[in-house]
Amino acid sequence: MGQQQLLLLVLAVIVIGTAVLFAMGLFRGAAVESKRDLLISESASIASHALGYFKRPREMNGGGNSFQGWQIPALMQTTEAGSYIANITDQEVTITGTGTEVVGIDTIKVETVVSDSGFHSIIIH
């Protein structure tokens, strides 16, 4: 009877350990997805700011149908979710957001491309 109880105890420890590892993986995946969504949301906010600059006339401190002269506002360059840099051309802005969360050996990264017709985000990592 003692060997059977010991065998059941070992089996229970294996099953519980596997369940805990599986739950940790799910939690980690959800945390990464949440951080990625936050980066996309903040990038969209920055993109809206850039698009407003593009459409505003030069007389009102805008770009007058150009992104030249626009820059990411200082308060939006670095947040708790990550940091953002912009590559600006006359008719397009590419905003790259790099998260503070590390996945494996890479950080979470999203790219938002802004043009005169709107913007869209691409998940890099």
C-alpha positions as CSV (number, residue, x, y, z in Angstrom):
1,M,0.0,0.0,0.0
2,G,2.9,2.4,0.7
3,Q,4.3,2.1,-2.8
4,Q,1.0,2.8,-4.4
5,Q,0.5,6.0,-2.4
6,L,4.1,7.1,-3.2
7,L,3.4,6.5,-6.9
8,L,0.2,8.5,-6.8
9,L,2.0,11.3,-5.0
10,V,4.8,11.4,-7.6
11,L,2.1,11.4,-10.4
12,A,0.2,14.2,-8.7
13,V,3.4,16.3,-8.4
14,I,4.1,15.7,-12.1
15,V,0.6,16.7,-13.2
16,I,0.5,19.8,-11.0
17,G,4.0,20.9,-12.1
18,T,3.0,20.5,-15.8
19,A,-0.2,22.5,-15.1
20,V,1.7,25.3,-13.4
21,L,4.3,25.6,-16.3
22,F,1.4,25.6,-18.8
23,A,-0.4,28.4,-16.8
24,M,2.8,30.4,-16.6
25,G,3.2,30.2,-20.4
26,L,-0.3,31.4,-20.9
27,F,0.1,34.3,-18.5
28,R,3.4,35.3,-20.2
29,G,1.7,35.2,-23.6
30,A,-1.2,37.3,-22.4
31,A,1.2,39.9,-20.8
32,V,3.1,40.2,-24.1
33,E,-0.1,40.6,-26.1
34,S,-1.3,43.3,-23.7
35,K,2.0,45.2,-23.9
36,R,1.9,44.9,-27.7
37,D,-1.7,46.3,-27.8
38,L,-0.6,49.2,-25.6
39,L,2.3,50.0,-28.0
40,I,-0.1,50.0,-30.9
41,S,-2.5,52.3,-29.1
42,E,0.2,54.8,-28.1
43,S,1.6,54.7,-31.7
44,A,-1.9,55.4,-33.1
45,S,-2.1,58.4,-30.7
46,I,1.2,59.7,-32.0
47,A,0.1,59.0,-35.6
48,S,-3.0,61.1,-35.0
49,H,-0.9,63.9,-33.8
50,A,1.3,63.7,-36.9
51,L,-1.7,63.6,-39.2
52,G,-3.2,66.6,-37.5
53,Y,0.1,68.5,-38.1
54,F,0.1,67.4,-41.8
55,K,-3.5,68.7,-42.4
56,R,-3.1,71.9,-40.5
57,P,-2.1,75.0,-42.7
58,R,1.3,76.5,-42.2
59,E,-0.3,79.7,-41.0
60,M,-1.6,77.8,-38.0
61,N,1.7,76.1,-37.2
62,G,1.0,73.0,-39.2
63,G,2.7,71.3,-42.1
64,G,0.5,72.5,-44.9
65,N,0.3,69.0,-46.5
66,S,3.8,68.0,-45.4
67,F,5.2,66.1,-42.5
68,Q,8.5,68.1,-42.6
69,G,9.0,70.0,-39.3
70,W,6.9,67.6,-37.2
71,Q,8.4,65.7,-34.3
72,I,7.1,63.4,-31.7
73,P,6.0,65.4,-28.6
74,A,8.5,65.1,-25.8
75,L,5.9,63.5,-23.4
76,M,5.2,60.8,-26.0
77,Q,8.7,59.8,-26.8
78,T,9.1,57.6,-23.8
79,T,6.3,56.0,-21.8
80,E,6.0,53.1,-19.4
81,A,5.1,50.9,-22.3
82,G,8.1,51.8,-24.4
83,S,9.9,54.4,-26.5
84,Y,9.1,55.8,-29.9
85,I,11.2,57.2,-32.7
86,A,10.1,58.6,-36.1
87,N,11.5,58.5,-39.5
88,I,10.0,61.6,-41.3
89,T,9.8,62.3,-45.0
90,D,7.7,64.9,-46.8
91,Q,4.7,62.6,-47.4
92,E,5.1,59.8,-44.8
93,V,6.1,59.2,-41.2
94,T,7.2,55.8,-39.9
95,I,6.9,55.5,-36.1
96,T,8.7,52.7,-34.5
97,G,7.7,51.7,-31.0
98,T,10.0,49.5,-28.9
99,G,8.5,48.0,-25.8
100,T,10.0,47.5,-22.4
101,E,8.9,43.8,-22.4
102,V,11.5,41.3,-23.6
103,V,10.3,38.2,-25.5
104,G,13.0,35.6,-25.7
105,I,15.9,37.6,-26.9
106,D,13.9,40.3,-28.7
107,T,11.9,43.2,-27.5
108,I,8.3,43.9,-28.5
109,K,8.4,46.2,-31.5
110,V,5.6,47.8,-33.7
111,E,5.8,50.1,-36.6
112,T,3.1,52.6,-37.6
113,V,3.1,54.2,-41.0
114,V,1.4,57.6,-41.4
115,S,0.5,59.1,-44.8
116,D,-2.0,61.7,-46.0
117,S,-4.8,59.2,-46.1
118,G,-4.4,57.8,-42.6
119,F,-2.2,55.3,-40.7
120,H,-1.7,51.6,-40.1
121,S,0.3,49.5,-37.7
122,I,2.5,46.5,-38.3
123,I,3.8,44.1,-35.6
124,I,7.5,43.5,-36.0
125,H,8.1,41.4,-32.9
